[in-house]
Amino acid sequence: MTVDERKITLVSEHEGQKFYFCSAACKQKFDTDPHRYAHKI
């Protein structure tokens, strides 16, 4: 999914990189285990 970084308020940072989310549920899932998802980018 693509999100507009200028409009999004749900942001997490992992290893110096910012990740933007469309929903609080997605952000929470990422925050619980960022290594699981960050490598897919």
LOKOLVEX-741741 format. One line per 2 residues: number of its first residue (from 0); for each residue y, x, z of N, C-alpha, C, CB. Coordinates in Angstrom, 3 decimals, decimal comma, always signed. Each point is the difference from the previous one (the first is absolute). Glycine has a CB too. Layout:
residues N
NUM	Y X Z Y X Z Y X Z Y X Z  ...
***
This chain:
residues 41
0	-1,175 +0,843 +0,000 +1,175 -0,843 +0,000 +1,240 +0,890 +0,000 -1,243 -1,850 +1,219  +2,257 +1,415 -1,888 +1,267 +0,714 -0,043 +1,025 -0,740 +0,853 -0,523 +0,890 -2,312
2	+1,276 -0,141 +3,110 +1,069 -0,592 +0,810 +1,300 +0,729 -0,292 -1,639 -0,663 +1,812  +2,740 -0,003 -1,620 +1,320 +0,583 -0,213 +0,421 +0,710 +1,281 +0,624 -1,800 -1,691
4	-0,617 +3,117 +1,676 +0,319 +0,802 +1,181 +1,388 -0,299 +0,562 -1,489 +1,767 -0,900  +2,394 -2,249 +0,072 +1,363 -0,288 +0,453 +0,072 -1,292 +0,798 +0,870 +1,212 -1,986
6	-1,855 -2,090 +1,814 +0,040 -1,307 +0,656 -1,011 -0,141 +1,138 +0,766 -0,938 -2,153  -1,754 +1,789 +2,192 -1,096 -0,156 +0,956 +0,394 +0,512 +1,388 -1,641 +0,229 -1,887
8	+1,188 -0,910 +2,905 +0,299 +0,404 +1,375 -1,229 +0,532 +0,730 +1,809 -1,702 +0,038  -2,980 +1,548 -0,618 -1,240 +0,440 +0,631 -0,375 +1,379 -0,536 -0,771 -2,401 +0,283
10	+1,026 +3,426 +0,534 -0,190 +1,383 -0,425 -0,747 +0,763 +1,081 +2,103 -0,085 -1,390  -3,038 +0,910 +0,974 -0,685 +0,930 +0,895 +0,121 +1,385 -0,608 -1,627 -1,785 +0,826
12	+1,527 +2,793 +0,021 +0,029 +1,376 -0,489 -1,273 +0,693 +0,447 +2,535 +0,070 +0,066  -3,117 +0,676 -0,999 -1,239 +0,736 +0,279 +0,078 +1,341 -0,699 -1,343 -2,141 +0,234
14	+1,220 +3,214 +0,544 +0,048 +1,365 -0,525 +1,226 +0,223 -0,882 -2,494 +0,081 +0,091  +3,635 -0,596 +0,355 +1,262 +0,214 -0,693 +0,251 -0,889 -1,201 -0,178 +2,274 +0,771
16	-0,721 -3,165 -1,068 +0,157 -0,904 -1,148 +0,195 -1,426 +0,502 -1,430 +1,507 -1,454  +2,339 -2,236 +0,837 +0,248 -1,387 +0,371 -0,895 -0,928 -0,810 +2,374 +0,565 +0,601
18	-2,849 -1,605 +0,078 -0,826 -1,023 -0,619 +0,664 -1,344 +0,248 -2,125 +1,369 +0,308  +2,230 -2,180 -1,336 +0,705 -1,280 +0,055 -1,011 -1,132 -0,132 +2,092 +1,039 -0,985
20	-1,865 -2,128 +1,740 -0,978 -1,085 +0,058 +0,639 -1,347 -0,275 -1,321 +1,323 +1,627  +0,526 -2,204 -2,213 +0,452 -1,342 -0,333 -0,197 -0,974 +1,156 -0,533 +0,472 -2,381
22	-0,330 -0,115 +3,336 -0,255 -0,903 +1,129 -0,265 +0,796 +1,272 -0,930 -1,724 -1,575  +1,189 +1,090 +2,703 -0,234 +0,633 +1,297 -1,490 +0,286 +0,199 +2,021 -1,182 +0,941
24	-2,870 +0,317 -1,462 -1,446 +0,202 +0,137 -0,454 +1,276 -0,715 -0,309 -2,492 +0,158  +0,825 +2,734 -1,344 -0,355 +1,221 -0,746 +0,510 +1,243 +0,735 +0,077 -1,291 -2,175
26	+1,126 +1,225 +2,680 +0,571 +1,128 +0,736 -0,813 +0,292 +1,251 +2,275 -0,574 -0,878  -2,651 -0,453 +1,599 -0,778 +0,176 +1,221 -1,355 +0,634 -0,307 +1,163 -1,981 +1,019
28	-1,789 +1,537 -2,084 -1,291 +0,554 -0,410 +0,145 +1,485 -0,334 -0,709 -2,260 -0,881  +1,751 +2,603 +0,151 +0,269 +1,397 -0,339 +0,263 +0,816 +1,258 +0,932 -0,713 -2,218
30	-0,084 +0,209 +3,107 +0,377 +0,726 +1,211 -1,193 +0,274 +0,910 +2,244 -1,050 -0,149  -3,241 +0,186 +0,100 -1,197 +0,182 +0,820 -0,819 +1,207 -0,453 -0,042 -2,463 +0,409
32	-0,002 +2,722 -1,712 -0,797 +1,107 -0,546 +0,618 +0,516 -1,293 -2,074 -0,964 +1,044  +3,233 +1,640 -0,963 +0,698 +0,414 -1,221 -0,791 +0,960 -0,881 +2,085 -0,322 +1,244
34	-2,924 +1,164 -0,664 -0,776 +0,936 -0,817 -0,934 -0,731 -0,962 +0,125 +1,667 +1,857  -0,590 -2,814 -1,454 -0,921 -0,770 -0,837 +0,673 -0,468 -1,287 -1,212 -0,736 +2,059
36	+2,507 +0,434 -1,988 +0,697 -0,576 -1,142 +0,908 +0,987 -0,729 -0,101 -2,156 +1,181  +0,658 +3,104 -0,487 +0,986 +0,904 -0,595 -0,592 +0,871 -1,099 +1,195 +0,008 +2,167
38	-2,446 +0,340 -2,073 -0,606 +0,872 -1,007 -0,204 -0,694 -1,335 -1,115 +1,212 +1,834  +1,224 -2,521 -1,893 -0,249 -0,751 -1,228 +1,186 +0,018 -0,955 -1,538 -1,443 +1,290
40	+2,637 +1,995 -0,852 +1,215 -0,007 -0,824 +0,013 +1,197 -0,913 +1,248 -1,209 +1,786
***
